[in-house]
């Protein structure tokens, strides 16, 4: 049930963020109450510009990367996937709805506060290979 509550609260806050482009005190507190330390860690990634959106050209393929404490983690936002071990051990087991990297990506996207990086399609395979190695090392 914690997982469902996390989803619902984040959806509501994201709607507000997309309109207001900043986080209200009330939404800040809601996120802290529901996510605790995960929100603190996610917010740090957002404010320190450690969320990156890669857009590959000419295909338009998009990948997100969150630079965590130990590695860079590949995120497929539409699939709700992150390559970190917390995702595998807590999110897939439905103990939590989001790892803090995925939470950071959702917040950064809603606030439009991320680094946008354009790459050629030829770089896709080599970059994803690097990020996949990081997820194994976590």
DOMITOR-619481 format. One record per residue: z, x, y of N, C-alpha, C, O in turn. Coordinates in steps of 0.2 Angstrom, whole numbers, plus 5000, padded with zeros to 4 digits. Each point is the difference from the previous one (the first is absolute). Last residue first. Example, Ala and Ser with C-alpha at 12.3 -4.5 7.8 and 13.67 -1.06 7.14 Angstrom:
BEGIN
503550644989500150045006500349965005500150035006;499949994966500049965006500050045006500350054999;
***
This chain:
BEGIN
495551334993500549975004500650004995500649975002;497150114993500650055001500649975003500550035000;497549844996500250034993500650045001500550014996;498349915023500449944997500350034993500549974998;498150175014500750005004500449944996500650014999;497150034994500550054998500749995003500550024996;497849845012500249984993500550054997500449994996;498650055025500549955000500349984994500649994999;497550165001500650035003500649955000500550024998;497449904996500350044995500650045002500550014996;498349865020500449964995500350044994500549984998;498150135018500649985003500449964995500650015000;497350064993500450055001500749985003500550034998;497849815000500250024993500550065001500550004996;498549915024500449954997500350034993500650004999;497750105017500750035000500549954996500650024998;497149935007500050054995500750034999500150034995;499449795021500149984993500050064995500450004995;500350045030499449994997500249984993500550024997;501249945023499850054995499349974997499949955000;502249995021499349994997499850064996500050065002;502449835007499750064998499349984997500049974995;502349945020499349984997499650064999499950045005;502949904998499450055002499449974996500149994994;501949845015499850054994499550055003499649985005;501449785003500350075001500050044994500450014996;499249745008499450055002500250065002499850035005;501649794986500150025007499450045002500050025006;499949904972500249945004500150025008499749965004;500050214980499449965000500149945005499649995004;502350144990499550045005499349965001499850005005;501849914980500350005007499550045004499849975006;499750044971500049935003500249995007499749975004;500650244985499349985001499949935003499649995005;502550084989499850045006499349985001499849995006;501149934974500349965006499750045006499949965005;499650154976499649945001500249955005499649975004;501650234991499450025003499549945001499749995005;502549984985500050015008499450025002499849995006;500249864973500350065001500050015008499649975003;500549784986499650065003500450065000500650015001;500249794989499349985001499650065003499450004999;502750014983499850005007499349985001499650004995;501249994984500750015002499949995008500549985003;497750014980500249945004500750015002500349955002;498350214986500549974996500349935004500549974998;497950175012499749974994500549974996499849954996;501050165023499649945002499749974994500049944999;501450254997500449945003499549945002500249954999;499150264991500649994996500349945003500449974997;497550115011499949994993500749984997500049964996;499950095027499649944999500049994992500049944998;501150255010500449945001499649944999500249954997;498750265001500449984994500449945001500149964996;497650075018500650045000500449974993499849954997;498049985013500050054995500650034999500150054996;499249705013500250065002500050054994500349984995;498749755011500250054996500150075004499750015005;499549755000500750005000500250064995500550004997;497249925009500349994993500850015000500349984995;498550045025499849944997500249984993500149954999;500350275012500449955003499849934997500449964999;499650294992499549955000500349935002500349974996;500450315006500249935000499449965000499550015004;501550264991499549955001500249934999500449984996;501050245012500049954995499449955002499949985006;501250294998499649955003499849954995499850014995;502550145005499350004999499749955004500349965004;502150084996499850054995499250015000499850054997;501349795018500450065000499850064996500150065002;498049765006500749994998500450075001499850055003;497949835006500350074999500749994999500449995005;497549844990500650005003500350074999500050024994;497549855006500450054997500650005005500050005006;497749844987500650015004500350064997500150004994;497249915005500650024997500650015005499850035005;497549854993500650025003500650024996500049964994;497050015008500650004996500650035004500050045004;497749945003500549965003500650004996500549965001;497350164997500149954995500549955004500049944998;498950285009499849935003500349944996499949945002;501750215002499449985003499450034996500150064997;502849885003499550044997499349975002499949945000;502850065009499449964999499450044998499950055004;503049964997499450034999499449954999500149964996;502550055015499549954997499350045000499850025005;503150044996499350025001499549954997500149984994;502750085014499549954996499350015003499950005006;502150115003499850034993499749954996500050004994;501050015030499350004999499850034993499550045000;502749905009499850075000499350014999499850064998;501249735002500150035007499850075000499950035006;499949854973499649975005500150045007499550025003;501850044979499350024999499649975005499550045003;502749904998500050075002499250024999499850045004;500849754988500050005008499950075002499650025005;500849954972499349985002499950005007499550025003;502750034989499550054998499349985002499650045002;502149805002500150065004499550064998499750035005;500349784982499749985006500150065005499550025004;501449994975499350014999499749985007499550035002;502849954995499850075001499250015000499750045003;501049714998500550065001499750065001499650015005;499449764992499850064997500550065000499950054996;500649725013499749994993499850074997500050004994;501150005028500449964995499649994993500450014995;498450095023500650054998500449964994500350034996;498049855014499750054996500650054997500050024994;500549815022499849974994499850054995500250004994;500350075028500649994996499849974993500350014995;498050035020500350064998500549994996500150034994;499049785016499650034994500350064998500050024994;501049905025500149964995499750024993500350004995;499350115026500650024997500249954994500350034995;497150015009500649985004500650024997500050024994;497650105006500549974996500649985004500250035004;497049995002500650045000500649964996499949944999;497949975005499850085000500650045001500050065002;499649684996500450045005499850075001500150035006;498849844977499949965007500350045005499750015005;500550074973499350005002499849965006499650025004;502649994987499850075002499349995003499850045005;501149774984500350015007499750075003499850005006;499749954972499749955004500250015007499650005005;501550134979499350025001499649955005499750035004;502549914988500050055005499350035002499950015006;500349834976500249975007500050055006499749995005;499950094973499549965002500149975007499650005004;502250124985499450045003499449965002499850025006;502049864984500250035006499450045003499950005006;499749924972500049955005500250025007499749995005;500450164977499349985001500049955006499650015005;502550064986499750055004499349985002499850015006;501349844980500350005007499750065004499849985006;499650024971499749945004500349995007499649995005;501450184981499350015001499649955004499650015005;502649964987500050055006499350015002499850005006;500649884974500049965006500050045006499749985005;
***
